[in-house]
Amino acid sequence: MKTTGNTIFISGGSAGIGLAIAKKLNAAGNKVIINGRSEERLQRALTELHGAEAIQGDLSIEADRVRIADDLKTNYTDVNIIINNAGAAYAYLLSETANAHEKAKAEMNTNYFAIIHFTELMLPHLLEKEESAVVNISSIAVYGSHKFLPTYGATKAALHSYTTALRQTYSDRKNIQVYEVYPPLVNTEFSAEIGGAAGIPPSEVADELLIGLENNMFDIPVGDTKAYANAIGGALAKLKDA
């Protein structure tokens, strides 16, 4: 799809991967609207973006999701791309916590249920556009869990399943495309407690997303995730030829 002249909403856009994506798409000539929970961080991020705007709110809260969607559809009627990037993750050991179910509930709400609902709120608007897209920021965790992130991977696997179904649902509609981005460990504040300093820079995720959009690559593995994607792709090809 076109990568300039769009109006793009990015959740979790005040820092980390979201801000890197905002910078990349802003520099490419797109109108960017960033979202985050902290007004202070949003305003700081806006100083790094040309002509961008911000909508404060917590998309894990239903009332905020409805308010933000209404704001976009009323005041930013040109919005044609939403990037669902905001996420939650808890690093812990199952052997050392008594409330894994509460952590899992919070992760699943932010990483899965909130994205389904917000996308549902925005889809009628997006389907009216000549060209539009939904971009879900997934994770290498789709391919397997880790003992220090015992419930996070399941939420991203669920998001992957939903994204695949959404893409299939609208495959006959030429004016909307559904993308999924699979970052590995990324050096951000979000991943600091799980060794994020050893990860790739968030700008690499943004670069790969832009390439994916330009080439209509609906599944966009990044960094180490490419090895998993290639292995699975090769295995599926062998099954098809068998």
C-alpha positions as CSV (number, residue, x, y, z in Angstrom):
1,M,0.0,0.0,0.0
2,K,1.0,3.6,-0.2
3,T,3.4,4.7,2.5
4,T,2.9,8.5,2.3
5,G,-0.1,10.7,2.6
6,N,-1.8,8.5,5.2
7,T,-3.3,9.5,8.6
8,I,-2.0,7.0,11.1
9,F,-3.0,6.2,14.7
10,I,-0.4,4.5,16.8
11,S,-1.2,3.2,20.2
12,G,1.7,3.2,22.7
13,G,3.3,5.8,20.5
14,S,5.0,7.9,23.1
15,A,8.1,5.6,23.6
16,G,9.8,2.5,22.4
17,I,8.7,0.7,19.3
18,G,5.6,2.9,18.9
19,L,7.6,6.1,18.9
20,A,10.2,4.7,16.5
21,I,7.3,3.7,14.1
22,A,5.8,7.2,14.5
23,K,9.1,8.8,13.6
24,K,9.6,6.6,10.6
25,L,6.1,7.1,9.2
26,N,6.1,10.8,10.1
27,A,9.4,11.3,8.2
28,A,7.9,9.5,5.2
29,G,5.2,12.1,4.9
30,N,2.3,10.8,6.9
31,K,0.1,12.5,9.5
32,V,0.7,10.7,12.8
33,I,-1.5,10.6,15.9
34,I,0.1,9.0,18.9
35,N,-1.5,7.6,21.9
36,G,-0.3,6.8,25.4
37,R,-1.3,6.8,29.1
38,S,1.0,9.7,30.1
39,E,0.3,13.2,28.9
40,E,3.8,14.2,29.8
41,R,5.4,11.5,27.7
42,L,3.1,12.2,24.8
43,Q,4.0,15.9,24.8
44,R,7.7,15.0,25.0
45,A,7.3,12.6,22.1
46,L,5.5,15.3,20.0
47,T,8.7,17.5,20.1
48,E,10.3,14.7,18.0
49,L,7.5,14.6,15.4
50,H,6.6,17.1,12.7
51,G,2.9,18.1,12.8
52,A,1.9,15.1,14.8
53,E,-0.9,15.1,17.4
54,A,-1.7,13.1,20.5
55,I,-4.7,11.5,22.2
56,Q,-4.1,10.6,25.8
57,G,-5.8,7.4,27.1
58,D,-5.4,3.9,28.3
59,L,-6.7,1.4,25.7
60,S,-6.8,-1.4,28.2
61,I,-9.8,0.5,29.7
62,E,-13.1,0.1,27.7
63,A,-14.3,3.6,28.3
64,D,-11.0,5.0,27.0
65,R,-11.2,2.8,23.9
66,V,-14.6,4.1,23.1
67,R,-13.6,7.7,23.7
68,I,-10.5,7.5,21.6
69,A,-12.3,5.8,18.7
70,D,-15.0,8.4,18.8
71,D,-12.3,11.2,18.9
72,L,-10.6,9.7,15.8
73,K,-13.8,9.2,13.8
74,T,-15.0,12.7,14.7
75,N,-11.9,14.9,14.7
76,Y,-9.5,12.9,12.5
77,T,-11.8,11.7,9.8
78,D,-8.9,11.0,7.4
79,V,-7.5,8.2,9.7
80,N,-6.9,5.2,7.4
81,I,-4.3,3.2,9.3
82,I,-4.4,2.0,12.9
83,I,-1.3,0.4,14.5
84,N,-2.1,-1.6,17.6
85,N,1.2,-1.4,19.4
86,A,0.4,-0.8,23.1
87,G,1.1,-3.9,25.1
88,A,1.6,-5.3,28.6
89,A,4.1,-8.0,29.9
90,Y,5.0,-9.3,33.3
91,A,8.3,-11.0,33.9
92,Y,8.2,-13.5,36.7
93,L,8.6,-17.2,37.6
94,L,5.5,-19.3,38.1
95,S,7.2,-20.9,41.1
96,E,7.6,-17.5,42.8
97,T,4.1,-15.9,42.5
98,A,0.7,-16.7,43.8
99,N,-1.2,-14.4,41.4
100,A,-0.1,-15.6,37.9
101,H,-3.8,-15.6,36.9
102,E,-4.1,-11.9,37.7
103,K,-1.0,-11.1,35.6
104,A,-2.2,-13.2,32.8
105,K,-5.6,-11.5,32.9
106,A,-4.0,-8.1,32.6
107,E,-1.7,-9.2,29.8
108,M,-4.6,-10.8,27.9
109,N,-6.8,-7.8,28.3
110,T,-4.2,-5.3,26.9
111,N,-2.6,-7.6,24.3
112,Y,-5.8,-9.3,23.0
113,F,-9.2,-8.2,24.1
114,A,-8.5,-4.5,23.9
115,I,-7.1,-4.8,20.4
116,I,-10.1,-6.8,19.2
117,H,-12.5,-4.2,20.7
118,F,-10.6,-1.1,19.4
119,T,-10.3,-2.6,16.0
120,E,-14.0,-3.5,16.0
121,L,-14.8,0.1,16.9
122,M,-12.6,1.4,14.0
123,L,-13.4,-1.1,11.2
124,P,-16.6,0.6,9.9
125,H,-14.6,3.8,9.5
126,L,-11.6,2.1,7.9
127,L,-13.8,0.2,5.4
128,E,-15.1,3.5,4.1
129,K,-11.6,4.5,3.0
130,E,-10.2,4.0,-0.5
131,E,-7.1,2.4,1.1
132,S,-6.8,1.4,4.8
133,A,-4.9,-1.0,7.0
134,V,-4.8,-2.6,10.5
135,V,-1.3,-3.3,11.8
136,N,-0.9,-5.5,14.8
137,I,2.4,-5.5,16.6
138,S,2.9,-9.1,17.7
139,S,6.1,-10.8,18.9
140,I,8.6,-13.5,18.5
141,A,6.8,-15.0,21.5
142,V,4.1,-16.2,19.1
143,Y,6.5,-19.1,18.4
144,G,7.0,-20.2,22.0
145,S,6.9,-19.2,25.7
146,H,9.8,-18.5,28.1
147,K,9.8,-19.3,31.8
148,F,10.5,-15.6,32.7
149,L,7.5,-14.5,30.6
150,P,5.2,-17.5,31.3
151,T,1.8,-16.0,30.3
152,Y,2.9,-13.3,27.8
153,G,3.4,-15.6,24.8
154,A,-0.1,-17.0,25.0
155,T,-1.5,-13.5,24.6
156,K,0.6,-12.9,21.5
157,A,-0.3,-16.3,20.1
158,A,-4.0,-15.3,20.6
159,L,-3.4,-12.0,18.8
160,H,-1.8,-13.8,15.9
161,S,-4.8,-16.1,15.6
162,Y,-7.1,-13.2,15.6
163,T,-5.0,-11.2,13.1
164,T,-5.0,-14.2,10.7
165,A,-8.8,-14.5,10.9
166,L,-9.3,-10.8,10.4
167,R,-7.1,-10.9,7.3
168,Q,-9.0,-13.9,5.9
169,T,-12.4,-12.2,6.7
170,Y,-11.6,-9.2,4.6
171,S,-9.5,-10.9,1.9
172,D,-12.1,-10.0,-0.7
173,R,-12.1,-6.3,0.2
174,K,-9.3,-4.6,-1.8
175,N,-9.4,-1.4,0.3
176,I,-8.3,-2.8,3.6
177,Q,-5.2,-4.8,4.4
178,V,-4.2,-6.5,7.7
179,Y,-0.5,-6.7,8.8
180,E,1.2,-8.4,11.6
181,V,4.7,-7.4,12.8
182,Y,6.8,-9.9,14.8
183,P,9.6,-8.1,16.7
184,P,12.2,-10.1,18.7
185,L,13.8,-8.7,21.9
186,V,13.9,-4.9,21.4
187,N,16.0,-2.5,23.4
188,T,13.2,-0.4,25.1
189,E,12.1,0.5,28.5
190,F,9.3,-1.9,28.1
191,S,11.7,-4.9,27.9
192,A,14.4,-3.6,30.3
193,E,13.6,-6.2,33.0
194,I,14.0,-9.1,30.6
195,G,17.4,-8.0,29.2
196,G,16.2,-5.6,26.6
197,A,19.6,-3.9,26.5
198,A,20.8,-6.9,24.4
199,G,17.9,-6.4,21.9
200,I,17.7,-4.7,18.5
201,P,17.0,-1.0,18.3
202,P,13.3,-0.1,17.9
203,S,14.2,1.7,14.7
204,E,14.8,-1.7,13.1
205,V,11.2,-2.7,13.7
206,A,10.1,0.6,12.2
207,D,12.3,0.1,9.1
208,E,10.9,-3.4,8.5
209,L,7.3,-2.2,8.9
210,L,7.8,0.4,6.2
211,I,9.3,-2.1,3.9
212,G,6.4,-4.5,4.6
213,L,3.8,-1.8,3.9
214,E,5.6,-0.8,0.6
215,N,5.6,-4.4,-0.6
216,N,2.3,-5.7,0.8
217,M,4.1,-8.2,3.0
218,F,1.3,-8.9,5.5
219,D,3.5,-11.0,7.8
220,I,6.6,-9.0,8.8
221,P,9.1,-10.9,10.9
222,V,11.9,-8.8,12.3
223,G,15.5,-9.8,13.3
224,D,15.7,-13.2,14.9
225,T,12.1,-13.9,14.2
226,K,13.0,-14.3,10.5
227,A,14.6,-17.7,11.3
228,Y,11.4,-19.0,12.8
229,A,9.3,-17.7,10.0
230,N,11.6,-19.2,7.3
231,A,11.6,-22.5,9.1
232,I,7.9,-22.7,9.3
233,G,7.5,-21.5,5.8
234,G,9.8,-24.2,4.6
235,A,8.0,-26.9,6.5
236,L,4.6,-25.8,5.1
237,A,6.0,-25.8,1.6
238,K,7.2,-29.4,2.0
239,L,3.8,-30.5,3.3
240,K,2.1,-28.8,0.4
241,D,4.4,-30.6,-2.1
242,A,4.1,-34.0,-0.3
